């Protein structure tokens, strides 16, 4: 779940990453699809809890750096990715918390994520 578990229905990191990727120019899309990969692997926590757990933040940052390095990306994430991430988080809050809309199904999320991933990394 996203938003610290405050959504009515299941919501995946895959869906969030695809939505971030959709807001970016081609040169930044690889970062968009991978920007939360470490949280997918270890599990996401709500922001207030993350702030209280510096060891979690350090571990996630280290793992995320290894993921970027594996895919030959710089650990310095473009500001456009951070901006898109914040914009999508706000959209998710409005649509999944306030309006109680439905997120993508797990299968649809997986397929959309794989499509976006392959579009950015198929030549590797």
C-alpha positions as a LaTeX table, in Angstrom:
\begin{tabular}{lrrr}
\hline
Residue & $x$ (\AA) & $y$ (\AA) & $z$ (\AA) \\
\hline
Unk1 & 0.00 & 0.00 & 0.00 \\
Unk2 & 0.99 & 3.55 & $-0.49$ \\
Unk3 & 0.39 & 6.56 & 1.72 \\
Unk4 & 1.31 & 4.65 & 4.86 \\
Unk5 & $-1.53$ & 2.17 & 4.39 \\
Unk6 & $-4.23$ & 4.85 & 4.42 \\
Unk7 & $-5.88$ & 3.83 & 1.17 \\
Unk8 & $-9.12$ & 1.90 & 1.00 \\
Unk9 & $-7.77$ & $-0.56$ & $-1.55$ \\
Unk10 & $-4.41$ & $-2.12$ & $-2.34$ \\
Unk11 & $-2.01$ & 0.21 & $-4.12$ \\
Unk12 & 1.35 & $-0.88$ & $-5.51$ \\
Unk13 & 4.79 & 0.64 & $-5.82$ \\
Unk14 & 4.65 & $-0.56$ & $-9.44$ \\
Unk15 & 1.62 & 1.61 & $-10.20$ \\
Unk16 & 3.19 & 4.58 & $-8.45$ \\
Unk17 & 6.45 & 4.15 & $-10.40$ \\
Unk18 & 4.66 & 3.89 & $-13.75$ \\
Unk19 & 2.66 & 7.04 & $-13.02$ \\
Unk20 & 5.86 & 8.91 & $-12.10$ \\
Unk21 & 7.52 & 7.64 & $-15.28$ \\
Unk22 & 4.61 & 8.91 & $-17.40$ \\
Unk23 & 5.25 & 12.49 & $-16.28$ \\
Unk24 & 8.91 & 12.47 & $-17.31$ \\
Unk25 & 10.80 & 13.20 & $-20.50$ \\
Unk26 & 12.45 & 10.18 & $-22.13$ \\
Unk27 & 15.88 & 11.01 & $-20.71$ \\
Unk28 & 14.57 & 10.67 & $-17.12$ \\
Unk29 & 12.11 & 7.79 & $-17.51$ \\
Unk30 & 14.62 & 5.14 & $-16.36$ \\
Unk31 & 14.92 & 6.96 & $-13.05$ \\
Unk32 & 11.14 & 7.25 & $-12.80$ \\
Unk33 & 10.53 & 3.54 & $-13.18$ \\
Unk34 & 13.27 & 2.64 & $-10.67$ \\
Unk35 & 13.00 & 5.49 & $-8.16$ \\
Unk36 & 11.29 & 3.37 & $-5.48$ \\
Unk37 & 12.82 & $-0.01$ & $-6.35$ \\
Unk38 & 14.52 & $-0.34$ & $-2.97$ \\
Unk39 & 11.24 & 0.26 & $-1.16$ \\
Unk40 & 9.62 & $-2.41$ & $-3.31$ \\
Unk41 & 12.32 & $-4.88$ & $-2.25$ \\
Unk42 & 12.38 & $-4.05$ & 1.48 \\
Unk43 & 8.89 & $-2.67$ & 1.92 \\
Unk44 & 7.69 & 0.89 & 2.17 \\
Unk45 & 7.00 & 2.78 & 5.38 \\
Unk46 & 4.99 & 5.94 & 5.89 \\
Unk47 & 7.07 & 9.13 & 5.85 \\
Unk48 & 6.69 & 10.00 & 9.56 \\
Unk49 & 8.03 & 6.58 & 10.51 \\
Unk50 & 10.88 & 6.81 & 7.98 \\
Unk51 & 12.00 & 10.07 & 9.61 \\
Unk52 & 12.30 & 8.25 & 12.94 \\
Unk53 & 14.35 & 5.36 & 11.54 \\
Unk54 & 17.67 & 6.65 & 10.22 \\
Unk55 & 19.01 & 3.11 & 9.83 \\
Unk56 & 16.10 & 2.25 & 7.52 \\
Unk57 & 16.71 & 5.40 & 5.47 \\
Unk58 & 20.41 & 4.59 & 5.20 \\
Unk59 & 19.74 & 1.00 & 4.15 \\
Unk60 & 17.16 & 2.06 & 1.55 \\
Unk61 & 19.50 & 4.75 & 0.20 \\
Unk62 & 22.36 & 2.27 & $-0.08$ \\
Unk63 & 20.22 & $-0.32$ & $-1.84$ \\
Unk64 & 18.75 & 2.30 & $-4.18$ \\
Unk65 & 22.29 & 3.45 & $-5.09$ \\
Unk66 & 23.24 & $-0.16$ & $-5.92$ \\
Unk67 & 20.15 & $-0.51$ & $-8.12$ \\
Unk68 & 20.95 & 2.68 & $-10.03$ \\
Unk69 & 24.57 & 1.58 & $-10.41$ \\
Unk70 & 23.52 & $-1.84$ & $-11.71$ \\
Unk71 & 21.54 & $-0.14$ & $-14.47$ \\
Unk72 & 24.37 & 2.34 & $-15.19$ \\
Unk73 & 22.45 & 5.30 & $-13.78$ \\
Unk74 & 23.95 & 8.02 & $-11.63$ \\
Unk75 & 22.99 & 8.06 & $-7.95$ \\
Unk76 & 22.20 & 11.74 & $-8.48$ \\
Unk77 & 18.52 & 11.59 & $-9.37$ \\
Unk78 & 17.29 & 14.38 & $-11.65$ \\
Unk79 & 15.12 & 16.96 & $-9.91$ \\
Unk80 & 12.39 & 16.27 & $-12.46$ \\
Unk81 & 11.98 & 12.79 & $-10.94$ \\
Unk82 & 11.58 & 14.18 & $-7.42$ \\
Unk83 & 9.05 & 16.72 & $-8.70$ \\
Unk84 & 7.08 & 14.03 & $-10.56$ \\
Unk85 & 7.15 & 11.80 & $-7.48$ \\
Unk86 & 5.66 & 14.58 & $-5.33$ \\
Unk87 & 3.05 & 15.38 & $-7.97$ \\
Unk88 & 1.96 & 11.73 & $-8.14$ \\
Unk89 & 1.89 & 11.42 & $-4.34$ \\
Unk90 & $-0.50$ & 14.37 & $-4.26$ \\
Unk91 & $-2.61$ & 12.83 & $-7.04$ \\
Unk92 & $-2.70$ & 9.52 & $-5.13$ \\
Unk93 & $-3.80$ & 11.28 & $-1.96$ \\
Unk94 & $-6.61$ & 13.09 & $-3.78$ \\
Unk95 & $-7.76$ & 10.03 & $-5.73$ \\
Unk96 & $-7.17$ & 7.14 & $-3.32$ \\
Unk97 & $-7.69$ & 8.78 & 0.07 \\
Unk98 & $-10.09$ & 11.68 & $-0.39$ \\
Unk99 & $-12.12$ & 10.29 & $-3.30$ \\
Unk100 & $-11.58$ & 6.63 & $-2.31$ \\
Unk101 & $-10.92$ & 5.64 & $-5.91$ \\
Unk102 & $-9.64$ & 2.26 & $-6.94$ \\
Unk103 & $-6.01$ & 1.64 & $-7.76$ \\
Unk104 & $-4.84$ & $-0.66$ & $-10.52$ \\
Unk105 & $-5.12$ & $-4.39$ & $-9.88$ \\
Unk106 & $-1.92$ & $-6.24$ & $-8.95$ \\
Unk107 & $-1.80$ & $-7.94$ & $-12.37$ \\
Unk108 & $-2.39$ & $-4.72$ & $-14.31$ \\
Unk109 & 0.22 & $-2.94$ & $-12.18$ \\
Unk110 & 2.75 & $-5.69$ & $-12.90$ \\
Unk111 & 2.11 & $-5.60$ & $-16.65$ \\
Unk112 & 2.28 & $-1.81$ & $-16.89$ \\
Unk113 & 5.49 & $-1.78$ & $-14.82$ \\
Unk114 & 7.10 & $-4.43$ & $-17.03$ \\
Unk115 & 6.13 & $-2.51$ & $-20.16$ \\
Unk116 & 7.67 & 0.69 & $-18.80$ \\
Unk117 & 10.76 & $-1.14$ & $-17.54$ \\
Unk118 & 11.38 & $-2.89$ & $-20.85$ \\
Unk119 & 10.82 & 0.33 & $-22.77$ \\
Unk120 & 13.73 & 1.84 & $-20.85$ \\
Unk121 & 16.07 & $-1.12$ & $-20.43$ \\
Unk122 & 15.42 & $-3.55$ & $-23.32$ \\
Unk123 & 18.73 & $-2.67$ & $-24.98$ \\
Unk124 & 20.86 & $-3.56$ & $-21.96$ \\
\hline
\end{tabular}
